[in-house]
Amino acid sequence: MHLIKKKTIEIYCSKYADAKDKLLCWSKDIKEATWKMPNDIKKEDATVSFIGDSRVVFNIKKYRLIADINYERGWVFVIRFLTHDEYDKIDVATISAEY
């Protein structure tokens, strides 16, 4: 898979230093992934949640990473990285990218 706007991960690593290692690991895993459908992700990470056809929520430490995935093109676009409290206050289906 191809991570779109890698700079977003760098920003979140700076903003959430306690999650930096996990975010960088997640980013590396994305580059090695070959997901063709949501079930491919679920096989690798049983904790993910799916919102609609392309939005995926990953649990990373005490945070939630929201991403849009284009399986056909192999693109992953990070929408937001939030604490669980922040996540509970938003509409995951309609929130747009922060950076």
Secondary structure, DSSP 4 states (H G I P E B T S, - for coil): -EEE-HHHHHHHHHHTGGGHHHHHHHHHHHHH---SSHHHHHHH-TT-EEETTTEEEEEETTEEEEEEEETTTTEEEEEEEEEHHHHHTS-TTT-----
